[in-house]
Amino acid sequence: MAPTELRDIIRSGLLSFPVTPFDADDTFNAGAFSAHLEWLSPHKIAGLIVAGGTGELFSLTPSEVVDVVRTARAAQPGQPVIAGCGYGTKLACEMAKGIEEAGGDGILLLPHYLIGAPQDGIEAHIRAVCKSTNMGVIVYNRGQSVVSADTLARLVEDCPNLIGFKDGTGDIDTVKRITVGLGDRLAYIGGMPTHELFAQAFRGAGVDTYSSAVFNFVPETALAFHAAFKAGDDATCEQMLRDFYYPFAKIRDRKTGYAVSAIKAGVALRGFETGPVRSPLTDLTEEERGMMQALIADRT
């Protein structure tokens, strides 16, 4: 898929952020992953972001990321497949090449890890990854890797396959500077944990789509919220925030890392094999799983 085609598709709807299931031997469970994607497939979305934050990129080996992409491509041949990619520049470039060879359409460039970096270093990192692949690249502002509006403006001039910007920092000022400055050159994606909690505020900054983690286990709810969001129906959005999203966030906020663990628990409660999250994350307790079950009971 041409990067500009991917960019335009991303703008058209909700993005899915599927979990990565593991088996009893703590290896990627391709069969369970395919079954979950098949269950989600009747629900119309703009694309899959596999092996991303919710998909535990930080716990996967580069070869596992490739296996996840290959499995997603086979399970959803007509769906755009974007894969998480990250770490240091050399490793990110190698991962991008593997993702492209496995049939990926694009990458979500997650932060480099551990060390902070100046803007010229971050710029060099993003440029190198863009030049290592023909796929579309989406830059993800989060953690240690936060690109400025000026840096991003230089990058889009030099990297035609840089087609998207995703924000997970909540820095609306920077987001607005980017959307105003670059206009329709990029697709803009909301990337805060449980982004529905922030979607209306980001819409005012020019961000018109987002990736939904809860789509993993309550797809109808996720799509209903997105439809209300796109229609500017704030009353419906706020009712759904009260009825579902804020109660979910209360469970999610009980422990660091539960933004992933709670989603995986929700998928398991819908009857799919997920295996545990990998360390350093931890799974929900039985009490917390019961809270999740009660929350989704009237949505299943």
VEXGUKOL-240770 format. One line per field, with one value per residue (C-alpha): residue number from 1; x, y, z; residue in three letters. Coordinates in Angstrom, 1 decimal, decimal comma, always signed. Layout:
<recs>
num = c(NUM ...)
px = c(X ...)
py = c(Y ...)
pz = c(Z ...)
residu = c(ALA ...)
</recs>
This chain:
<recs>
num = c(1 2 3 4 5 6 7 8 9 10 11 12 13 14 15 16 17 18 19 20 21 22 23 24 25 26 27 28 29 30 31 32 33 34 35 36 37 38 39 40 41 42 43 44 45 46 47 48 49 50 51 52 53 54 55 56 57 58 59 60 61 62 63 64 65 66 67 68 69 70 71 72 73 74 75 76 77 78 79 80 81 82 83 84 85 86 87 88 89 90 91 92 93 94 95 96 97 98 99 100 101 102 103 104 105 106 107 108 109 110 111 112 113 114 115 116 117 118 119 120 121 122 123 124 125 126 127 128 129 130 131 132 133 134 135 136 137 138 139 140 141 142 143 144 145 146 147 148 149 150 151 152 153 154 155 156 157 158 159 160 161 162 163 164 165 166 167 168 169 170 171 172 173 174 175 176 177 178 179 180 181 182 183 184 185 186 187 188 189 190 191 192 193 194 195 196 197 198 199 200 201 202 203 204 205 206 207 208 209 210 211 212 213 214 215 216 217 218 219 220 221 222 223 224 225 226 227 228 229 230 231 232 233 234 235 236 237 238 239 240 241 242 243 244 245 246 247 248 249 250 251 252 253 254 255 256 257 258 259 260 261 262 263 264 265 266 267 268 269 270 271 272 273 274 275 276 277 278 279 280 281 282 283 284 285 286 287 288 289 290 291 292 293 294 295 296 297 298 299 300)
px = c(+0,0 +1,4 +2,1 -0,3 -3,1 -2,5 -2,6 -6,0 -7,4 -6,2 -8,3 -11,4 -12,3 -11,3 -8,0 -7,8 -5,0 -5,1 -3,4 -0,7 -1,7 +0,8 +0,5 +1,5 +5,1 +5,1 +5,4 +3,3 -0,1 -0,8 -4,0 -5,5 -4,5 -6,1 -9,3 -9,5 -9,0 -11,6 -14,1 -13,4 -13,5 -17,2 -16,8 -15,6 -12,4 -9,6 -6,8 -4,9 -2,0 -0,4 +2,4 +1,9 +1,7 -1,4 +0,2 +3,2 +5,9 +8,2 +8,0 +8,3 +11,5 +12,0 +11,2 +8,0 +6,9 +7,5 +5,4 +2,6 +2,6 +2,6 -0,3 -2,3 -1,7 -3,0 -6,0 -7,0 -5,8 -7,9 -7,1 -4,3 -1,7 +0,5 +3,1 +4,8 +8,5 +11,0 +14,1 +17,5 +18,0 +19,7 +17,3 +14,3 +15,5 +16,0 +12,5 +11,0 +12,6 +11,3 +7,8 +7,8 +9,0 +6,2 +3,5 +3,1 +1,7 +3,2 +4,9 +4,1 +7,4 +7,3 +9,9 +13,5 +14,1 +15,9 +17,9 +16,7 +17,8 +18,0 +15,8 +18,5 +19,1 +15,4 +15,2 +18,2 +16,5 +13,2 +14,8 +16,9 +13,9 +11,9 +14,7 +15,0 +11,6 +9,1 +6,2 +4,3 +5,7 +3,7 +5,7 +4,4 +5,1 +5,4 +7,8 +11,4 +10,7 +8,8 +9,3 +8,7 +6,5 +9,6 +11,5 +8,5 +8,1 +11,7 +11,1 +8,1 +10,0 +12,7 +10,7 +7,7 +6,7 +6,3 +2,5 +1,2 +1,6 +0,3 +0,3 +0,4 +1,7 -1,4 +0,5 -2,3 -0,2 +2,4 -0,3 -2,2 +1,1 +1,7 -1,9 -2,1 +1,4 +1,3 -2,4 -3,4 +0,2 -0,2 -2,9 -3,3 -4,0 -4,9 -2,8 -3,4 -4,1 -7,9 -8,0 -11,8 -11,2 -9,4 -10,9 -13,1 -10,3 -8,0 -10,6 -10,3 -6,6 -7,2 -6,9 -9,8 -9,2 -7,6 -6,7 -9,0 -7,8 -11,3 -12,3 -10,5 -13,3 -16,3 -16,1 -19,7 -19,2 -15,9 -17,6 -20,6 -18,4 -16,4 -19,6 -20,8 -17,4 -17,3 -20,8 -19,9 -22,6 -20,9 -24,0 -23,7 -20,0 -20,3 -23,0 -20,8 -17,9 -20,0 -21,5 -18,4 -15,1 -14,7 -15,6 -13,1 -10,4 -11,0 -10,0 -7,1 -5,7 -5,4 -1,9 +0,8 +0,7 -3,0 -3,7 -2,5 -3,4 -7,0 -7,4 -6,0 -8,3 -11,2 -10,3 -10,0 -13,4 -14,9 -13,7 -10,3 -7,0 -4,6 -2,1 -0,7 +1,0 +4,8 +6,8 +7,5 +3,7 +1,4 -2,1 -5,3 -6,2 -9,3 -11,1 -10,3 -11,2 -14,6 -14,9 -14,1 -16,7 -19,4 -18,5 -18,8 -21,7 -24,4 -22,3 -21,8)
py = c(+0,0 +3,4 +5,6 +8,3 +5,7 +4,5 +8,0 +8,6 +5,3 +6,1 +9,3 +7,4 +5,7 +4,0 +2,2 -1,1 -1,9 -5,7 -7,5 -10,2 -13,6 -16,0 -19,7 -21,9 -21,8 -18,0 -17,9 -16,0 -17,8 -17,3 -19,3 -17,4 -14,1 -15,1 -16,2 -12,8 -10,9 -13,0 -12,2 -8,5 -8,5 -7,8 -4,4 -1,7 +0,0 +1,9 -0,5 -2,6 -1,4 -4,7 -5,3 -1,7 -0,5 -2,7 -5,5 -5,4 -4,4 -3,8 -7,5 -8,9 -10,0 -8,6 -12,0 -12,2 -8,8 -10,2 -13,3 -11,1 -9,0 -12,1 -13,7 -10,4 -10,2 -13,7 -13,3 -9,9 -9,7 -6,7 -4,7 -2,2 -3,6 -1,2 -2,6 -1,2 -0,5 +1,0 +0,9 +2,2 +3,4 +0,3 -2,1 +0,0 +0,0 -3,8 -4,2 -2,0 -4,1 -7,3 -5,8 -4,8 -8,2 -9,8 -7,8 -4,8 -1,6 +0,8 +1,2 +3,1 +4,4 +4,1 +5,8 +4,9 +3,6 +4,6 +7,6 +11,1 +12,7 +16,2 +17,2 +16,8 +13,3 +12,4 +13,9 +11,8 +8,7 +9,3 +10,2 +7,0 +4,8 +6,5 +6,0 +2,3 +1,4 +2,1 +1,8 +4,7 +5,8 +7,3 +9,1 +8,5 +11,3 +9,6 +8,9 +9,8 +10,6 +13,8 +15,6 +19,3 +21,0 +22,5 +19,2 +17,4 +20,1 +19,5 +15,7 +15,8 +17,8 +15,2 +12,0 +11,5 +8,3 +10,0 +10,1 +10,3 +11,8 +10,2 +11,9 +10,1 +13,1 +15,2 +18,3 +20,0 +23,1 +21,0 +19,0 +22,1 +23,7 +20,5 +20,2 +23,9 +24,0 +20,8 +20,7 +17,7 +16,6 +14,1 +11,9 +12,8 +10,1 +10,3 +8,0 +8,6 +5,5 +4,8 +7,7 +8,0 +9,9 +12,6 +12,4 +15,5 +17,7 +16,4 +17,1 +20,7 +20,5 +19,0 +15,3 +13,5 +9,9 +7,6 +4,0 +2,2 -0,5 -1,3 -2,3 -5,5 -6,7 -4,3 -3,4 -2,2 +0,2 +1,5 +2,1 +3,7 +6,2 +6,9 +7,5 +10,0 +11,6 +12,0 +13,4 +16,0 +14,3 +15,3 +14,4 +10,8 +10,8 +12,1 +9,5 +6,7 +8,2 +8,0 +4,6 +2,7 +4,6 +6,2 +3,0 +1,2 +3,8 +3,3 -0,4 +0,5 +3,0 +0,6 -0,4 +0,8 -1,2 -2,0 +0,0 -3,1 -5,8 -4,7 -4,9 -8,4 -9,4 -8,1 -10,2 -13,3 -12,6 -12,6 -16,2 -15,9 -17,4 -14,5 -15,9 -13,6 -10,3 -10,6 -9,1 -6,4 -6,1 -8,0 -9,4 -8,3 -10,0 -12,3 -9,5 -7,1 -9,6 -9,8 -6,0 -6,2 -8,9 -6,9 -3,8 -5,6 -8,0 -5,8 -5,2 -8,8)
pz = c(+0,0 -1,0 +2,1 +0,9 +0,5 +4,0 +5,3 +3,7 +5,0 +8,6 +8,5 +7,6 +10,9 +14,1 +14,5 +16,3 +18,8 +19,3 +22,1 +21,5 +23,0 +24,4 +25,0 +28,0 +26,9 +26,7 +22,9 +20,5 +20,0 +16,3 +16,3 +19,2 +17,5 +14,3 +16,1 +17,9 +14,7 +12,9 +15,7 +15,3 +11,5 +11,0 +12,7 +10,2 +11,2 +9,4 +10,2 +12,7 +14,7 +15,8 +18,2 +19,5 +23,1 +23,8 +21,9 +24,2 +21,7 +24,7 +25,5 +22,0 +20,2 +16,7 +15,2 +17,2 +15,8 +12,3 +13,2 +14,5 +11,3 +9,1 +11,1 +10,9 +7,1 +6,6 +8,9 +7,6 +4,0 +3,1 +6,2 +6,5 +8,9 +10,8 +13,3 +16,3 +15,8 +18,1 +20,3 +19,1 +15,5 +14,1 +15,7 +14,6 +11,0 +11,1 +12,5 +9,8 +7,1 +8,7 +9,0 +5,4 +4,2 +6,3 +4,5 +6,7 +5,3 +7,8 +11,1 +14,3 +15,5 +19,3 +21,5 +21,8 +25,3 +28,6 +27,5 +26,8 +23,5 +22,0 +19,1 +16,5 +17,8 +17,7 +14,2 +13,0 +14,5 +12,7 +9,4 +9,4 +10,1 +7,4 +4,9 +5,8 +4,5 +1,7 +4,1 +5,7 +9,0 +11,9 +14,6 +18,2 +20,7 +24,0 +26,9 +26,1 +22,4 +21,9 +18,5 +18,3 +15,7 +14,1 +14,0 +12,5 +9,8 +8,7 +8,6 +6,4 +3,9 +3,7 +4,3 +1,9 +3,6 +6,9 +6,8 +10,4 +13,9 +17,0 +20,4 +23,7 +25,8 +26,2 +25,2 +23,4 +22,6 +20,6 +19,0 +17,8 +16,5 +14,5 +13,0 +12,2 +10,7 +8,6 +7,7 +5,6 +5,0 +7,9 +9,5 +13,1 +15,6 +19,3 +21,4 +25,0 +27,1 +26,7 +24,3 +24,4 +27,7 +25,8 +22,3 +22,6 +23,8 +21,1 +18,4 +19,2 +18,5 +15,0 +15,8 +14,1 +14,8 +17,4 +18,3 +20,6 +23,0 +24,3 +20,8 +21,6 +23,9 +23,4 +19,7 +19,5 +22,4 +20,9 +17,5 +19,0 +20,9 +17,7 +15,7 +18,3 +18,4 +14,6 +14,6 +17,3 +19,6 +22,9 +24,9 +23,8 +24,3 +27,8 +28,7 +27,5 +29,5 +32,6 +32,0 +30,7 +30,2 +33,6 +35,4 +33,2 +33,9 +37,6 +37,2 +34,9 +37,3 +40,2 +39,2 +36,8 +33,5 +33,8 +30,7 +28,9 +31,5 +31,8 +28,0 +27,9 +30,7 +28,8 +25,8 +27,9 +29,5 +26,0 +25,7 +23,8 +24,8 +25,7 +28,1 +30,7 +30,1 +30,1 +32,9 +34,0 +33,7 +36,0 +35,4 +37,1 +40,4 +40,5 +42,3 +39,5 +36,8 +38,6 +38,4 +34,6 +34,2 +35,9 +33,7 +30,4 +31,4 +29,8 +26,7 +25,7)
residu = c(MET ALA PRO THR GLU LEU ARG ASP ILE ILE ARG SER GLY LEU LEU SER PHE PRO VAL THR PRO PHE ASP ALA ASP ASP THR PHE ASN ALA GLY ALA PHE SER ALA HIS LEU GLU TRP LEU SER PRO HIS LYS ILE ALA GLY LEU ILE VAL ALA GLY GLY THR GLY GLU LEU PHE SER LEU THR PRO SER GLU VAL VAL ASP VAL VAL ARG THR ALA ARG ALA ALA GLN PRO GLY GLN PRO VAL ILE ALA GLY CYS GLY TYR GLY THR LYS LEU ALA CYS GLU MET ALA LYS GLY ILE GLU GLU ALA GLY GLY ASP GLY ILE LEU LEU LEU PRO HIS TYR LEU ILE GLY ALA PRO GLN ASP GLY ILE GLU ALA HIS ILE ARG ALA VAL CYS LYS SER THR ASN MET GLY VAL ILE VAL TYR ASN ARG GLY GLN SER VAL VAL SER ALA ASP THR LEU ALA ARG LEU VAL GLU ASP CYS PRO ASN LEU ILE GLY PHE LYS ASP GLY THR GLY ASP ILE ASP THR VAL LYS ARG ILE THR VAL GLY LEU GLY ASP ARG LEU ALA TYR ILE GLY GLY MET PRO THR HIS GLU LEU PHE ALA GLN ALA PHE ARG GLY ALA GLY VAL ASP THR TYR SER SER ALA VAL PHE ASN PHE VAL PRO GLU THR ALA LEU ALA PHE HIS ALA ALA PHE LYS ALA GLY ASP ASP ALA THR CYS GLU GLN MET LEU ARG ASP PHE TYR TYR PRO PHE ALA LYS ILE ARG ASP ARG LYS THR GLY TYR ALA VAL SER ALA ILE LYS ALA GLY VAL ALA LEU ARG GLY PHE GLU THR GLY PRO VAL ARG SER PRO LEU THR ASP LEU THR GLU GLU GLU ARG GLY MET MET GLN ALA LEU ILE ALA ASP ARG THR)
</recs>
